[in-house]
């Protein structure tokens, strides 16, 4: 196989996996009871305030491998409003970004009673993000390299809407709505960082035995028209001390990269499978996520590991009469 073509194909796949340098990457951690992380309209939608902390590490043993940490809080502000905050740190080799997002959401309830769930929500994030390029370890003979740490900050906005009706939900969000020109990447990156996210799911089953929750998430990058889709299945089981749950997610890109192998040209799409296991104990939750890349071209045999810790607070509102784990 031609190493250069193989390497370019690998870079294409890595870019689609990490979605770095454009805000918080869209991984599968939203399945760890964390839809607010990707949909601002979910701020304050649940009957409890939620704190969630995540740490993700890719390719153990590989120097400067991608790593991501996030911390978020969201809860109700009065009867019809919600608010939240997200802070994150994303590092990928010499590139890194950190930022903070503040959220406001408004919830409109169409229910006939306080326990019937029929809620339409709108939300907005306003974020400040700082990108950083560390050139201190670059080759010194290149006159274009300053050998310093370069930084650039920019504002952006996410807007979205959610509809929760009994056991069904759907979300639509536009990330990075504003055009953002960043001096660090002016020559290689478009200022259009917009991405559309569309997700939907439904929960069914016996609440005293096992609840099943199939869902999908579609992503579209506006500038390049890259598309991908997640197919998810989540299961919940109530136990004496709380709840056990698990999920399986399969992501597939609609786009592919070409590479040469044994004299012939092949193509490979981004595909990876993600199992998740979690436990809820009283107001606490813990989840472990592992993602494994599928295909012939891989950087390493290791996968992507993530830990999520959470706590629910101020659970004063009565639970809705539905199988709706993200709300109840």
N, C-alpha and C positions, 0 to 999 in steps of 0.2 A: 504494500500500500504506500502511495506517495505520502510522506509524513506531513508535508505542508498542507495538502488538501485535507488530510485527516485532522490536523490541528485546527484548521479553519472551521471544519464542521463541528468539532468539539466546542469551539468558542461560540458558535451559533447556538448550540444546545444549552451551554452554560448561561448565556445571556437570557434565554427564555426561562430557564429555571429560576434565576435569581431576581430578574427584573430590577436590578440594582440601579442606584443613582436616579430614582424618580419618585422618592417617597418610600413608604413602607412596602416591601415586596409582598406580593399576594401568594402566600403559601397555603397550606391546608389547616393552619391553626385556627381558622374561623370555626372549625368543627369542634374545637375545645371550648364550647360555650362562649364564643368570643366574636359573634357577628358584628358587634360594635366596632371592632378593629378595622373592618373594611366598609361598613355601611353606617354613616353618621346618623341616619334616621333611626337607628336602634338605641341611641342614647336615651336612657330613662324609660325605655319601652317595657322593661320587666317590672315585676312587683318588688324587686329588691335592687338596691345599689350594688354594683359589682366592681371589685378590684381584680385585675388579672395581670400577672407578670409572666413573661416568657423568655426563654433563652434557647437559641438555635445555633447549632454548630454543624458545619458541613465538612466531610472528609477528614476525620480524625487522623492525625499524623502528617497532614499536608501543611507545610508552612504557609501562612497568610491565607488560609482557606476562608471562604465566606462565613461570617458569623453575624447574628442579629439578636438584639435584646429589645424588648418592648415592655412598657408598663402603662396600664390604662385604668381609668376610673370613670364610671358613668352612673347617673342616678336621676331621679325625678327632681324637678324644680317646680313645685306647686302641683296643681291638678292636671294641667295639660302640657307642661313643658318638661324638657329634659336637658341635661348638660353633661359634659364630660371633658376629659383631657387625656391625651396620649403623648408619651415621650418615647423616643426610640433612638437606637444607635445601630448602624448597619455598616459593616466593614467587609471589603472585598479586595484583598491584595493591597495595592498602594492607594486605592480609592476608598473613601469612607464618607458617610453622611450621618448626621444626627439632627434631630428636630423635635418640635413640639406642635401639637394640634389641639386647638380649643373647639369645642362642639356645642352647638345649640340645636335642639330638636323640638318640634311641636307635634302633639298627638291629638287627633280628633277621634273621639269615641262615638260609634254609631250603635252601640249595644242598647238593648231594651232594659238591661239591668247591669249592676256593677260586676257580675260574675260571667256574663256573656262577653266573649272576645270578638270584637268587630272594630278594629282600630286602623286608621290611616295615619301615617307619620311622615313628616318631612324634616330633613336635617342638613346641616352645613358644618363643615370643618374649615377653620382658618388656620393655616399652618406656616410656621417659619422653619426653614430647612437650611442647614449649612453643609455644603459639599467641600470635601478636602482631598487634595492630591499630595501625597508625600513623595517628594523628589530627592530626599536626602540620601537614598541608597541607589539612585540612578547612576549610569555611567557618566563620568565627568567630562569625557571628550566631546560630548554632544553640545554644541553652542546653544541649542534651543532649550536645554535643561538648566534651570536655575539652581538646582540643588537645595531648594528650600521647601517648606510646606506651604502650599498655596490653598487659600480658602475663599469661598464665595457663598453668599447667603441670598435667599430669595423667598418670596411669599407665594403661596398658592392656595387654592380653594377646592374642596370637594363638596358636591351637593348630591342628595339622594332622597328617595322615597321608599317607604315600606308599607305593606298591607298585611295585617295579621287577622285572619278570620277563622276562629275555632282552631282546628287542627292543621290549617293551611297557612303558608306564608310566602311572600315574594318580595324581593328587594331589587331596586335599580339605583345605581350610583355612577356618577361621572367623577373620576379622580383627576386632579390637576387640571381644573377647568380653565385656568388662565394660561396665557402664553408666557413662558419664563425663559428668558435668555440668560444663560450662565457663562461668565467669562472663562471659566475653567475648560468648558467643552464646546466653545463657540464653533470651532472649525470641524468638529466631528459629530455634533449632536444638534438636532432640530429643537427649537424652543417649544415645539408642540409636544407636551408630555401627557396629553389626555388619554385616559383609558376608561372604557365602559365596562361595568360589571353588572350582570343580571343573574340573579339566583332565585330559586324556588324550591319548596319542599313540602312534604305532607307527612303527618305522624298518624299511625294507626296501630291497633293491637289491643291487648288486654293490659290495663294499667296495673293489675295485680300480678301479672306474669311478665310478659315481654312487650315493650313498645318498639315499633320499627319506624325509622324515619329516612326514607329515600329523598335525595335532593340533588340538584345540579347547580353548577356555577359556570357561566359563560363569560369569557374575557375577550375584549377587542381593543387593540392598541391603535389609536386613531391615525397616527403618522404613517406607520408601516402596514397597517391593516392585518397585523398578526392576530390570529385567533386561537383560543384554546378552550377546552371544556373539561369540567370535573364531573364525574359520576360518583356519588357518595351513597353509602348505606350506613346508618347508625342504629344501634340497638341499646335499649335501656332495660335494666332489671332492678326492681326495688328489693332491698334486703333489710335485715333487722337494724343495721347501723346507718343506712342511708341508701345509696344507689350505686350500682356498678354499670358501666356503659363502655361500649367500644364502637369503633367506626372503621370503615375501609373506603378509601378514596382512590380513584383512578383518574389521572390527568392525561389528556392527549391533545397535542397541538394539531391544528389544521395545516401548518406549514412544515416544510422539511428542509434539511440540508443535504447537499450532495457531496460524496467523497468517492475516491478511486480505490478499489480493492481488487487485487489480482488481475489488473488490466481492464476491469469493467467499472462503470460508474454506477454507484448505488446511492440511495437516499435514505435518510433516517429522520423520523419525527420525534419530537420531544414526547416521551412517555414515562411516567413513573407512578408507582403504586405506593400508597401511604396507609399503613395500619395505625390506629390510635387506640389506646386503652386509658380509661379514666375511672375515678372513684369520687363520689360526693359523700362527705362525712359531716353531718350537721350543716354548718354554714361554710365549710371548707371544701375545696375541690383540688384534685391533682390529676394531671394527664401527661402521658408520654407519647410522643409522635416519632415515627421512623419513616423516612421516605427513601425508596430505592429506585434508582434510575434504570430503565429498561432499554435494551438496544445493544448493538455491537460496539459502538463507540462510547467509551466511558473513561473519565479521568482517573478513577480509582474504583476498586471494588467496594469501598466503604460507602455508607449512605449518609443521610442527613438526620441528625438527632435533635429533638426538641423537648423541653420540659415546660409545663405550664402549671402555675400555682394560682389559686384564686380564693377569694373570700366574699361572701354575700353579706351585706349590711342593711340595716333599716328596713327589714321585711315587714312593714306595717300594713300594707294593702292586702286584702283578701285575694287568694289565688283564683284565677279564672277557671271556669268549669270546662276545661278542654285538655287534650293531650298536646301541650305546647311548651316543651322544656325551655326554650329560649326566653319565654315570657314568664313562666312560673318558676 
